[in-house]
Amino acid sequence: MARKKATAEPDDFTERVLDVDVSSEMQDSFLEYAYSVIYSRALPDARDGLKPVQRRILYTMDEMRVLPDRPHVKCARVVGQVMGQLHPHGDTAIYDALVRTAQPWNLRLPMVDGHGNFGSLDAGPAAMRYTECRMAPSALAMTAGLDNDTVDFKPNYDGKEVEPVVLPAAFPNLLVNGATGIAVGMATNIAPHNLVEVVQALRHLLKHPKAELDTLMRFIPGPDLPAGAKIIGLEGIKDAYATGRGSFKMRATTRIEQVSPRRKGIVVTELPYMVGPEKIIEQIKTLVGNKKIQGIADLKDLTDLANGLRLVIEIKNGFNPEAVAEQLFKHTKLEDSFSINAVALVEGQPRTMTLIEMLQVYLQHRLEVVLRRSKFLRGKAEDRLHLVDGLLIAILDIDDVIAIIRSSDDVAAARKRLMEVFDLTETQTNYILEMPLRRLTKFSRIELESERDDLRARIDELTLIIDDDDQLRTVVGNELAEVAKQYGTPRRTVLLSSAGVQTSTSATPLEVADDPCWVMLSSAGLVARTDSDEVLPATSSRSNHDVITSAIKCTARGDLGVITSAGRLIKINAIDLPVVPITSQAPNLSGGVQTAELITLDNDESVLCLTSLAEDAPGLALGTARGVVKRVNPEVLSRDSWEVIRLEAGDSVVGAVELSDPDQQLVFVTDDAQLLHFSADLVRPQGRAGGGVAGIKLGSGAKVAFFGAAPAQGSVVVTVSGSSSALPGTDAGSVKVSDFEGYPAKGRATAGVRCHRFLRGEDALLLAWVGPGPALAAATSGSPIDLPDADGKRDGSGVPASQPIAAVGTGAERSA
């Protein structure tokens, strides 16, 4: 039994002892502790995705006006303000939360701009007296609208201050930045996602409230981790989205390089989420010391600010780098797992949430925020309109107003007489009595009448939002799109359905038969080979994961070339590529490998297409951004790479294609919506040292958006228009599909014909493509996007696209 002293009455000084059951006392105390941890410390609110300490930090910084355009302040000052007013816990916990909110490797969209040593994945931050902070631009989106009665406030711990129950949260922070926390008897672990993809799903859900998970996963195919890397295996992600629980594997981004004149090595450029390089180095050294892994000659950390992460693992001669890499994935954190347990507070109760539930709870919150904001702003506008109407009455009869005021004994008498004579309210009358003499000018009356009209229009606009649910949803959708445009960034994490790495350490290139095969390149930069030379299905361009942009015939041990935007041909071997089977549907190219893991590209250099290096290979046709076209005869050198076109300074190759038929049409499409095509035999073939000839005459400031070859019959033209100032991957734009036969052929080096009419707000083509139909499109994540039917209008406008289009392709059977 436990004993407690009873509270003594003022007139009773006799000590009394009460017997309390220990088990009952422990149960009550533990329940109170558990309740406090769950609701006040460990779990985020599903609406703004913030724990109480994070919400209090952002609210305090907003109240202190530590804004992105203001100087940084000491973190100790912010921590002290939060602890003194809102968060009655230790300063260490508050500073730890502030630091995590500022770390770019922790959050996909950091909300605090830190200055100083905020630590790393392997080391902690400096003390708060040494570091400084201010709000990041994205944090303003979380707190915007607090002054407009958008959320409820509650008293702080001592009742002397108030704090918001939840932040307005203009973007879905719970999904974008994820969450992690351990409470009593429960925990939460949510992976970060891409803001643009989540906003696209939210806007779709606004228009289709009963959308199913498979539809939403076309917009959100999986997490997008701050560090990039790869996610292997998509089934666990779908389970997590469907049930709130699931797991997936993360794998570092690696590639095999010639790290020294005599040795190859494994270069690590991206690590799994929350895995630091020092941890990897320590694990590898331990494994090598214990002789659990053989074949590693040296390990160097060449990470710097200019090039980012770069771990170089040098392999001894005689060892297969791919086999060593597989062992490293198995025994180190180069491959790690992430378990999703989506637990958050919904209406004050912890709940395991599916993807649809997280999106729905956030949308309901934003609808309520915008509705409350609209009512508040309408009330403010009505109050101001009331005063403006009174001022206009006074200015119209200003002589009578002045006479009444001068003849009154005091202010109270003047107020009463003005209210009686002009039928004014007391509020209007007081405002008139306080009116300065400068408001009596003629120009002031014009300003007031203009303000009155603006206020009435604003009130009507806000009333429409309040009364019409469709208009309210439109406003919420437009605001989400604006947030995505302002803060969105392209996807960093590559999603793969399988590892694409050979797991058998006994297999060597010599044991692989030199059988015919297909080698394919996707819009996401994945490359793979098939296990046979069967004819690819006509629908293979729309694979389970991506759009195939180039496909050539080769042999399993043969060489092939990769054409880049710098005008280089880089030789690779088909044996280094993962094998994907051909099914009745399409090759699943998600098992492919990134081209960046096979070849080294310069800054701003990208892969355009594949080309055969066989003796009977067809010639190449290339087009540059400045409108130059070149046909080059096939030529194979005893080097790893060589130039196939001489480029002028500032120019780059935008398209390259193999010319299997000299009667094919070469096609240019410029970003100002001009299309030109002419027969390939109008271009005389040149050697690789040649610089090409004029292909298309460009308008002022225009450049080529697409170059390729297409048959005159059965081809289609796909154009996507939008704003040239929009962040890449955020503007869905307008898409149009038209028949290629409707565009007349013209001579080489002439101007084209218009192929797309821009709508308001559009000034450029974001993407163009010409090739055999039907055309198939994909998003940046690789998920397919439906295209409209060909409308036959060569200079017509497009229709709004459902999401940004990253690439367009056609059936690999035809393109090959």
C-alpha positions in Angstrom: 0.0 0.0 0.0 1.1 3.5 -0.7 0.5 6.4 1.6 -0.5 10.0 0.9 -0.7 13.0 3.2 -4.1 14.5 3.1 -4.4 18.3 2.5 -4.9 20.0 5.9 -7.8 22.3 6.4 -6.9 25.9 7.5 -8.3 25.2 11.0 -7.1 21.6 11.3 -3.5 21.0 12.0 -3.9 17.3 12.8 -2.0 15.1 10.3 -4.1 12.6 8.5 -2.8 9.7 6.4 -4.9 8.1 3.6 -4.2 4.5 2.4 -4.1 4.3 -1.4 -3.8 1.1 -3.4 -0.4 0.9 -5.2 -1.8 -0.8 -8.3 -4.5 1.8 -8.7 -2.1 4.7 -8.2 0.4 3.3 -10.7 -2.4 2.7 -13.3 -3.7 6.2 -13.0 -0.3 7.8 -13.1 0.8 5.7 -16.1 -2.4 6.5 -18.0 -1.9 10.3 -17.4 1.7 9.9 -18.6 0.7 7.9 -21.7 -2.0 10.4 -22.5 0.5 13.3 -22.2 3.1 11.6 -24.5 0.5 10.6 -27.1 -1.4 13.9 -27.4 1.2 16.5 -26.4 4.6 15.2 -27.6 5.0 12.2 -29.9 2.3 12.0 -32.5 1.6 14.6 -35.3 -1.8 16.0 -36.1 -3.1 14.6 -39.4 -4.1 18.1 -40.5 -0.8 20.0 -40.4 1.5 17.0 -39.9 3.2 18.7 -36.9 3.9 17.6 -33.4 3.0 20.2 -30.7 6.7 21.3 -30.2 7.1 21.8 -34.0 3.9 23.8 -34.2 4.9 26.0 -31.3 8.3 26.6 -32.8 6.8 27.8 -36.1 4.1 29.9 -34.4 6.7 31.5 -32.1 9.0 32.4 -34.9 6.0 33.8 -36.9 5.1 35.9 -33.8 8.7 37.1 -33.4 8.7 38.0 -37.2 11.8 35.9 -37.8 10.9 35.8 -41.5 12.9 34.6 -44.5 13.7 38.2 -45.5 14.9 39.2 -42.0 18.3 38.5 -40.5 18.9 35.2 -38.6 18.6 35.2 -34.8 20.2 33.0 -32.2 18.5 29.7 -31.9 18.8 30.1 -28.1 16.5 33.1 -28.3 13.8 31.1 -30.2 14.1 28.1 -27.9 13.8 30.4 -24.8 10.7 32.1 -26.2 9.1 28.7 -27.0 9.9 27.2 -23.6 8.8 30.3 -21.6 5.5 30.9 -23.3 4.2 27.6 -24.9 6.3 24.4 -24.3 7.0 23.7 -20.6 9.7 21.1 -21.2 13.4 21.1 -21.4 15.3 23.3 -23.9 17.1 20.3 -25.3 13.9 18.8 -26.6 12.9 22.1 -28.2 16.3 22.7 -29.8 16.4 19.1 -31.1 13.0 19.6 -32.8 14.2 23.0 -34.3 17.4 21.4 -35.7 15.5 18.5 -37.3 13.1 21.0 -38.9 16.1 22.7 -40.6 18.0 19.6 -41.8 17.5 19.1 -45.6 18.4 15.4 -45.3 15.6 14.9 -42.7 12.7 16.8 -44.3 11.8 16.9 -48.0 10.8 20.6 -47.6 12.7 22.1 -44.6 10.8 24.8 -42.7 13.6 26.5 -40.8 16.6 28.2 -42.5 19.6 27.3 -40.3 22.8 29.2 -40.2 25.8 27.5 -38.6 26.6 23.9 -37.7 23.3 22.1 -37.7 25.0 18.7 -37.7 25.0 15.9 -40.2 23.7 12.3 -40.5 26.7 11.2 -38.5 27.2 14.1 -36.0 25.1 16.3 -33.9 24.7 20.1 -34.2 26.6 22.8 -32.4 25.1 24.3 -29.2 22.2 26.6 -29.7 24.2 29.6 -28.5 26.4 29.2 -31.6 23.7 28.6 -34.3 21.2 30.9 -35.8 17.9 30.4 -37.6 14.9 32.0 -39.3 11.8 30.8 -41.0 12.2 29.1 -44.4 9.9 30.3 -47.2 7.9 27.1 -47.0 7.1 27.8 -43.3 5.2 30.9 -44.3 2.8 28.6 -46.2 2.2 26.8 -42.9 1.4 29.9 -40.9 -0.3 32.0 -43.5 -3.8 33.0 -42.4 -3.4 32.8 -38.7 -4.6 36.4 -38.3 -7.8 35.6 -40.4 -9.6 33.4 -37.9 -8.7 30.3 -39.9 -8.0 28.0 -36.9 -9.0 27.8 -33.2 -6.7 29.0 -30.4 -6.4 27.5 -26.9 -4.7 28.8 -23.7 -1.1 27.8 -23.1 0.0 25.8 -20.1 -0.4 28.6 -17.6 -3.4 30.4 -19.2 -1.5 33.6 -19.8 -1.0 33.2 -23.6 -2.8 31.5 -26.4 -1.6 29.2 -29.1 -3.2 27.7 -32.3 -4.7 24.2 -32.0 -3.5 23.5 -35.5 -1.8 25.6 -38.2 -3.6 26.5 -41.5 -1.0 24.5 -43.5 -1.2 25.5 -47.1 0.6 22.3 -48.1 0.1 18.7 -46.9 3.0 18.5 -44.5 2.3 15.1 -43.1 2.9 13.4 -46.4 5.5 15.8 -47.8 7.8 15.8 -44.9 6.7 12.6 -43.2 6.8 12.1 -39.5 8.5 9.9 -36.9 7.7 9.5 -33.2 7.5 6.9 -30.4 4.7 7.2 -27.9 3.5 4.9 -25.2 2.1 1.7 -26.8 2.2 3.1 -30.3 4.6 4.8 -32.8 4.5 6.6 -36.1 6.8 6.4 -39.1 5.7 8.1 -42.3 8.1 8.6 -45.3 8.5 11.9 -47.1 6.8 12.4 -50.5 7.1 14.8 -53.4 5.0 18.0 -53.0 4.1 18.2 -56.7 2.8 14.7 -56.8 0.8 15.0 -53.6 -0.8 18.2 -54.8 -1.8 16.6 -58.1 -3.4 13.8 -56.1 -5.2 16.3 -53.9 -6.6 18.2 -56.8 -7.8 15.0 -58.4 -9.5 14.1 -55.2 -11.2 17.5 -55.0 -12.8 16.8 -58.4 -13.4 13.1 -57.8 -14.1 12.5 -54.0 -14.6 8.8 -54.6 -11.3 8.2 -56.4 -9.8 4.8 -55.6 -6.2 4.0 -54.5 -5.0 2.8 -57.8 -6.0 6.1 -59.4 -4.3 8.2 -56.8 -1.2 6.1 -57.0 -0.8 7.2 -60.6 -0.1 10.7 -59.1 1.8 9.4 -56.0 3.6 6.3 -57.1 5.7 6.2 -53.9 7.8 8.1 -51.4 10.3 10.7 -52.5 13.2 10.7 -50.1 15.3 13.8 -49.4 18.6 12.0 -50.2 17.3 10.5 -53.4 18.6 6.9 -53.8 16.3 4.1 -55.0 13.3 2.3 -53.7 13.1 -1.4 -54.6 9.9 -3.3 -54.6 6.6 -1.4 -54.9 4.3 -4.0 -53.3 5.1 -2.9 -49.8 4.4 0.7 -50.7 0.9 -0.2 -52.0 0.2 -2.2 -48.8 1.2 0.8 -46.7 -1.1 3.1 -48.8 -3.9 0.6 -48.5 -3.7 -0.3 -44.8 -1.4 2.3 -43.2 1.3 -0.3 -42.6 4.0 -1.6 -44.9 7.7 -1.6 -45.7 10.0 -1.1 -48.6 13.7 -1.4 -49.3 16.0 1.6 -50.0 19.2 1.1 -52.0 22.1 3.5 -52.5 22.7 4.8 -56.0 25.9 3.3 -57.2 27.7 2.9 -60.5 30.8 1.1 -61.7 33.6 3.4 -62.9 37.2 3.2 -63.9 38.5 4.9 -60.7 42.2 4.5 -61.6 44.1 3.5 -64.8 44.2 -0.1 -63.6 41.2 -0.6 -61.4 37.5 -0.3 -61.4 35.5 0.8 -58.4 32.0 1.2 -57.0 31.0 4.9 -56.7 28.2 5.7 -54.3 26.5 9.0 -55.0 23.3 8.7 -52.9 22.6 6.8 -49.7 19.3 5.5 -48.2 17.2 7.8 -46.1 18.9 8.8 -42.8 22.0 6.7 -43.4 25.3 8.6 -43.1 28.5 8.0 -45.0 30.6 7.5 -41.9 28.3 4.7 -40.9 28.9 3.0 -44.2 32.6 3.5 -44.1 32.7 2.0 -40.6 30.7 -1.1 -41.6 32.8 -1.7 -44.7 36.1 -1.5 -42.7 34.7 -3.9 -40.1 33.6 -6.4 -42.8 36.9 -6.2 -44.6 38.8 -6.6 -41.3 36.7 -9.7 -40.5 37.2 -11.0 -44.0 33.5 -11.3 -44.6 33.9 -9.3 -47.8 36.8 -9.8 -50.2 37.9 -7.8 -53.2 38.0 -4.3 -51.8 41.4 -2.6 -52.2 40.6 0.9 -50.9 37.8 3.1 -49.7 37.8 6.9 -50.1 35.3 9.6 -49.1 35.5 12.3 -51.8 32.4 14.1 -50.7 32.6 17.9 -51.2 30.2 20.9 -51.5 30.6 21.1 -55.2 29.9 17.5 -56.2 28.0 16.2 -53.2 28.3 12.7 -51.8 30.9 10.5 -53.5 32.2 7.3 -51.8 34.7 5.5 -54.0 35.1 1.7 -53.2 38.1 0.5 -55.2 37.9 -3.1 -56.3 40.9 -5.4 -56.6 41.8 -6.8 -60.0 40.2 -10.2 -60.7 37.1 -9.5 -58.7 33.7 -8.8 -60.3 32.6 -5.3 -59.1 28.9 -6.2 -59.5 29.3 -9.2 -57.2 31.1 -7.1 -54.6 28.4 -4.5 -54.8 25.8 -7.2 -54.2 27.6 -8.3 -51.1 27.8 -4.7 -49.8 24.1 -4.3 -50.3 23.5 -7.5 -48.3 25.8 -6.8 -45.4 25.8 -2.9 -45.0 23.3 -0.1 -44.8 23.8 0.6 -48.5 20.5 -1.3 -48.7 18.2 -0.5 -45.8 14.5 -1.0 -45.1 11.8 1.6 -44.1 8.7 0.5 -42.3 5.7 2.7 -42.7 3.3 3.0 -39.7 1.1 5.9 -40.6 -0.3 6.8 -37.2 -1.6 10.4 -36.6 -4.1 12.3 -34.5 -7.5 12.7 -36.1 -10.1 14.7 -34.1 -7.9 14.1 -31.0 -7.7 10.3 -31.5 -4.6 8.3 -32.7 -5.5 6.4 -35.9 -3.6 4.3 -38.4 -4.4 6.0 -41.7 -4.4 4.9 -45.3 -3.2 7.2 -48.1 -6.8 8.2 -49.0 -7.6 9.0 -45.4 -4.5 11.2 -45.0 -5.5 13.1 -48.2 -9.1 13.4 -47.2 -8.3 14.7 -43.7 -6.0 17.3 -45.1 -8.5 18.4 -47.8 -11.2 18.8 -45.2 -8.9 20.9 -43.1 -8.0 23.2 -46.0 -11.7 23.5 -47.0 -12.5 24.6 -43.5 -9.5 27.0 -43.4 -10.5 28.7 -46.7 -14.2 28.9 -45.6 -13.3 30.5 -42.3 -10.9 32.9 -43.9 -13.5 33.9 -46.5 -16.1 34.6 -43.8 -13.5 36.6 -41.8 -12.4 38.7 -44.8 -16.0 39.2 -45.9 -16.8 40.6 -42.4 -13.9 42.9 -42.6 -14.9 44.1 -46.0 -18.5 44.7 -44.9 -17.3 46.7 -41.9 -15.1 48.8 -44.1 -17.9 49.3 -46.7 -20.1 50.5 -43.9 -17.6 53.2 -43.0 -17.0 54.2 -46.6 -20.8 54.6 -47.2 -20.9 57.0 -44.2 -18.0 59.0 -45.4 -19.5 59.4 -48.8 -22.7 60.7 -47.2 -20.7 63.2 -45.2 -18.6 64.4 -48.1 -21.7 65.0 -50.3 -23.2 67.3 -47.6 -20.0 68.4 -46.0 -21.2 72.0 -45.5 -24.2 70.8 -43.4 -22.0 68.4 -41.5 -19.5 71.2 -40.6 -22.4 73.5 -39.6 -23.9 70.9 -37.3 -20.6 70.2 -35.7 -19.7 73.9 -35.1 -23.2 74.6 -33.7 -23.1 71.7 -31.2 -22.2 72.2 -27.6 -20.1 69.0 -27.3 -19.2 65.8 -29.2 -22.1 63.9 -27.8 -24.6 66.5 -29.1 -22.8 66.6 -32.5 -23.0 62.8 -32.7 -26.7 62.8 -31.9 -27.6 65.5 -34.4 -25.6 63.9 -37.2 -27.2 60.6 -36.6 -30.7 62.2 -36.8 -30.1 64.4 -39.8 -28.3 62.0 -42.0 -29.6 58.7 -40.7 -26.2 57.4 -39.8 -25.2 54.6 -37.4 -23.1 55.4 -34.3 -20.1 53.7 -35.9 -20.3 55.8 -39.0 -20.8 59.0 -37.0 -17.8 58.4 -34.8 -15.7 57.8 -37.9 -16.9 61.0 -39.5 -16.1 63.0 -36.4 -12.6 61.6 -36.4 -12.1 62.3 -40.1 -9.1 64.6 -40.9 -9.6 67.7 -43.1 -7.5 66.2 -45.9 -10.4 63.8 -46.7 -12.6 66.7 -47.8 -11.0 67.0 -51.2 -12.7 66.1 -54.5 -10.0 63.5 -55.2 -10.8 61.8 -51.9 -14.4 61.4 -53.0 -13.3 59.6 -56.2 -11.0 57.3 -54.1 -13.9 56.5 -51.8 -16.3 55.7 -54.6 -13.6 53.4 -56.2 -13.0 51.7 -52.9 -16.7 51.2 -52.4 -17.0 49.5 -55.8 -14.0 47.3 -55.1 -15.4 46.3 -51.7 -18.7 45.3 -53.1 -17.0 43.2 -55.8 -14.8 41.6 -53.1 -17.8 40.9 -50.9 -19.7 39.3 -53.8 -16.6 37.1 -54.6 -16.2 36.0 -51.0 -20.0 35.3 -50.7 -19.8 33.0 -53.8 -16.9 31.1 -52.2 -18.9 30.7 -48.9 -22.2 29.7 -50.5 -21.0 27.5 -53.4 -19.1 24.3 -52.4 -17.8 23.9 -56.0 -16.3 27.4 -55.9 -14.7 26.7 -52.5 -13.1 23.5 -53.9 -11.8 25.4 -56.9 -10.2 28.0 -54.7 -8.5 25.3 -52.6 -7.3 23.5 -55.7 -5.9 26.7 -57.2 -4.1 27.6 -54.0 -2.6 24.1 -53.8 -1.4 24.4 -57.4 0.3 27.8 -56.6 2.0 26.2 -53.6 3.3 23.4 -55.7 4.5 25.8 -58.3 6.3 27.9 -55.7 7.9 25.2 -53.5 7.8 22.0 -55.7 10.9 20.3 -56.8 11.5 17.4 -59.2 11.4 13.8 -57.9 14.7 12.6 -56.5 14.1 9.0 -55.6 13.9 6.4 -58.4 11.2 3.7 -58.0 12.1 0.2 -59.1 10.0 -2.9 -59.0 13.1 -5.1 -58.7 16.8 -4.5 -57.9 18.1 -5.1 -61.5 21.4 -6.4 -60.1 22.7 -9.9 -60.8 22.8 -11.8 -57.5 24.8 -14.8 -58.6 28.5 -14.3 -57.9 29.5 -17.3 -60.0 28.2 -15.8 -63.2 30.7 -14.0 -65.4 30.4 -12.3 -68.8 32.1 -15.3 -70.5 29.4 -17.6 -69.3 26.7 -15.6 -71.0 25.8 -16.7 -74.6 26.1 -14.0 -77.3 22.4 -14.4 -78.2 20.4 -11.7 -80.0 18.4 -9.4 -77.8 16.7 -6.0 -77.7 18.3 -3.1 -75.7 15.8 -0.4 -74.6 16.0 3.0 -73.0 13.2 4.6 -71.0 12.2 8.2 -70.4 13.4 7.9 -66.8 16.9 7.0 -68.0 16.5 3.2 -67.3 18.3 0.9 -69.7 17.9 -2.9 -70.0 18.1 -5.8 -72.4 15.6 -8.6 -73.1 16.3 -12.3 -72.9 15.5 -12.9 -76.6 15.1 -11.1 -79.9 11.3 -11.6 -80.1 9.3 -8.8 -81.7 8.4 -6.3 -79.1 4.6 -5.8 -78.5 3.2 -2.7 -80.1 2.1 -1.6 -76.6 5.6 -2.0 -75.1 6.1 1.7 -75.1 3.7 1.8 -72.3 5.4 -0.6 -70.0 4.4 -1.3 -66.4 6.6 1.6 -65.2 7.8 3.9 -68.0 7.8 5.0 -71.6 10.4 3.4 -73.9 12.1 6.2 -76.0 14.7 4.1 -77.9 15.0 0.4 -78.7 17.7 -1.4 -80.9 18.6 -4.9 -81.8 21.9 -6.2 -80.3 23.6 -9.3 -78.9 24.1 -10.1 -75.3 27.8 -9.6 -75.4 27.8 -7.0 -78.2 28.7 -3.3 -78.0 26.2 -0.4 -78.5 26.4 3.3 -78.4 24.6 6.0 -76.3 24.1 9.4 -77.9 24.2 12.3 -75.5 23.2 16.0 -75.8 26.9 17.0 -75.9 27.1 15.2 -79.3 29.1 12.3 -77.9 28.7 8.6 -78.7 29.6 6.6 -75.6 30.3 2.9 -76.0 28.6 0.4 -73.5 28.4 -3.4 -73.5 25.0 -5.2 -73.4 26.4 -7.7 -70.9 26.4 -5.0 -68.2 22.7 -4.4 -68.5 20.0 -6.2 -66.4 17.7 -8.6 -68.2 14.0 -8.0 -68.4 11.6 -10.5 -69.9 9.2 -9.8 -72.8 5.6 -10.6 -71.8 2.4 -10.4 -73.8 1.8 -7.0 -72.2 5.2 -5.2 -72.3 8.7 -5.4 -71.0 8.8 -4.3 -67.4 11.6 -1.7 -67.7 11.4 -0.8 -64.0 14.0 -3.6 -63.5 16.5 -1.6 -65.6 19.5 0.3 -64.5 20.1 4.0 -64.6 22.4 5.1 -67.5 24.3 7.3 -65.0 25.5 4.0 -63.4 27.0 2.9 -66.7 28.6 6.0 -68.1 29.9 9.3 -66.7 28.1 12.4 -68.0 29.2 16.0 -67.7 27.1 18.7 -66.1 23.9 19.4 -68.1 24.6 16.4 -70.4 21.8 13.9 -70.9 21.2 10.7 -72.8 19.1 11.0 -76.0 19.0 7.6 -77.6 20.7 4.3 -78.3 22.5 3.4 -81.5 23.8 0.2 -83.0 27.6 -0.3 -83.6 27.1 -3.3 -85.9 28.8 -3.3 -89.3 25.5 -3.0 -91.1 24.2 -0.3 -88.7 22.1 2.5 -90.3 23.4 6.1 -90.2 22.4 8.6 -87.6 20.5 11.9 -87.9 21.0 14.6 -85.3 19.4 17.9 -84.6 20.6 20.7 -82.3 18.9 23.4 -80.3 20.0 26.0 -82.8 18.4 24.3 -85.7 21.4 22.4 -87.2 20.8 19.0 -88.8 23.5 16.4 -89.6 23.5 12.9 -91.0 26.6 10.9 -90.0 27.8 7.7 -91.5 28.3 4.8 -89.0 31.8 4.6 -87.7 33.3 2.5 -84.9 36.5 3.6 -83.2 38.7 1.7 -80.7 37.8 4.1 -78.0 35.2 4.4 -75.2 33.7 7.6 -76.6 34.0 10.0 -79.5 32.2 13.0 -81.0 29.7 12.5 -83.8 29.0 16.2 -84.4 31.0 19.4 -84.0 28.9 21.7 -81.9 29.2 25.5 -81.8 29.7 27.1 -78.4 26.4 27.1 -76.5 24.7 24.6 -78.8 23.5 21.1 -77.8 21.9 18.1 -79.4 18.2 17.9 -78.7 17.4 14.7 -80.7 19.1 11.8 -82.5 17.6 8.9 -84.4 18.8 6.0 -86.5 17.8 6.3 -90.2 16.8 2.9 -91.3 14.9 4.4 -94.3 16.4 7.3 -96.2 12.9 8.4 -97.2 12.0 9.1 -93.6 10.9 12.6 -92.8 13.2 14.6 -90.5 11.1 16.8 -88.2 12.0 19.9 -86.2 9.6 21.4 -83.6 10.6 24.7 -81.9 9.5 26.1 -78.5 7.6 28.9 -80.3 5.3 26.2 -81.8 6.8 25.9 -85.4 7.0 22.5 -87.1 9.2 21.8 -90.1 9.7 18.5 -91.9 11.6 17.4 -95.0 13.0 14.3 -96.5 16.1 12.8 -95.0 17.8 12.5 -98.4 18.0 16.4 -98.6 20.8 16.2 -96.0 24.1 14.9 -97.3 25.9 12.5 -94.9 29.1 13.8 -93.3 32.0 12.4 -91.3 32.0 12.7 -87.6 34.1 15.9 -87.7 31.4 17.7 -89.6 29.3 20.4 -88.0 26.1 19.7 -90.0 24.0 22.1 -92.1 21.1 24.5 -91.5 18.0 22.5 -90.7 15.3 25.0 -89.7 15.2 28.8 -89.6 14.5 29.9 -86.1 12.5 32.9 -84.9 14.0 35.5 -82.6 14.8 33.9 -79.2 13.4 30.5 -80.3 15.2 27.2 -80.0 14.4 23.6 -81.0 12.3 21.6 -78.6 12.2 18.3 -80.6 14.1 16.7 -83.4 13.4 13.2 -84.8 12.4 11.1 -87.7 8.9 9.9 -88.6 7.2 8.1 -91.5 4.9 10.3 -93.5 2.0 8.0 -93.0 0.5 7.0 -89.6 2.5 9.5 -87.5 1.1 11.9 -84.9 2.3 15.2 -83.4 2.1 15.7 -79.6 2.6 19.2 -78.2 2.4 20.4 -74.6 2.2 24.2 -74.0 2.7 26.2 -70.8 4.6 29.0 -69.1 8.3 29.1 -69.8 8.8 30.6 -66.3 7.2 27.7 -64.4 9.4 25.3 -62.5 10.1 22.1 -64.5 7.7 19.4 -63.6 5.1 21.6 -61.9 3.1 23.0 -64.9 0.8 20.4 -66.4 0.1 22.7 -69.3 -2.2 22.0 -72.3 -1.7 19.0 -74.5 -2.7 18.5 -78.1 -2.5 15.5 -80.4 -2.8 16.0 -84.2 -2.2 14.0 -87.4 1.3 14.5 -88.9 -0.2 14.3 -92.4 -1.8 17.7 -91.9 1.5 19.5 -91.9 2.9 20.2 -95.3 6.5 19.4 -96.1 8.9 22.3 -96.7 12.5 22.7 -97.8 15.4 22.4 -95.5 16.6 25.6 -93.8 13.2 27.2 -94.0 10.7 28.3 -91.3 8.0 25.8 -90.2 4.3 26.1 -89.9 2.4 26.7 -86.6 1.6 23.5 -84.8 0.0 24.8 -81.5 -1.9 27.9 -80.6 -1.1 29.2 -77.1 -3.8 30.0 -74.5 -3.7 32.9 -72.0 -0.7 32.4 -69.7 1.1 30.2 -72.1 4.2 31.3 -74.1 6.2 28.2 -75.0 6.1 24.5 -75.8 7.2 22.6 -72.7 7.4 19.3 -74.7 7.0 18.2 -78.3 7.1 14.8 -80.0 6.5 13.4 -83.5 6.4 9.7 -84.3 4.2 6.7 -85.3 0.9 6.5 -83.4 -0.6 5.8 -81.1 1.4 8.1 -78.8 1.9 7.2 -75.2 3.0 9.5 -72.4 4.5 9.2 -68.9 5.1 11.4 -65.9 8.4 12.1 -64.2 7.8 9.2 -61.8 7.2 6.8 -64.8 3.5 6.4 -64.3 1.4 6.5 -67.6 -0.6 9.5 -68.6 -3.6 9.3 -70.9 -3.4 11.6 -74.0 -6.4 13.0 -75.9 -7.4 11.8 -79.3 -6.0 13.5 -82.4 -8.3 16.4 -83.2 -7.0 17.1 -86.7 -6.4 20.8 -86.1 -2.8 21.5 -86.7 -2.8 25.0 -85.2 -5.4 24.5 -82.5 -5.0 24.9 -78.8 -4.5 22.0 -76.3 -6.7 20.7 -73.5 -5.5 20.8 -69.9 -3.3 17.8 -69.0 -4.0 15.8 -65.9 -0.4 16.1 -64.7 3.0 17.2 -66.0 4.2 15.1 -68.9 7.8 14.1 -68.8 8.1 12.0 -72.0 6.2 10.7 -75.0 6.9 7.5 -76.9 5.4 5.0 -79.3 5.4 1.2 -79.8 9.0 -0.1 -79.6 8.3 -2.4 -82.5 7.6 0.5 -84.8 10.3 2.9 -83.3 12.9 0.2 -83.9 
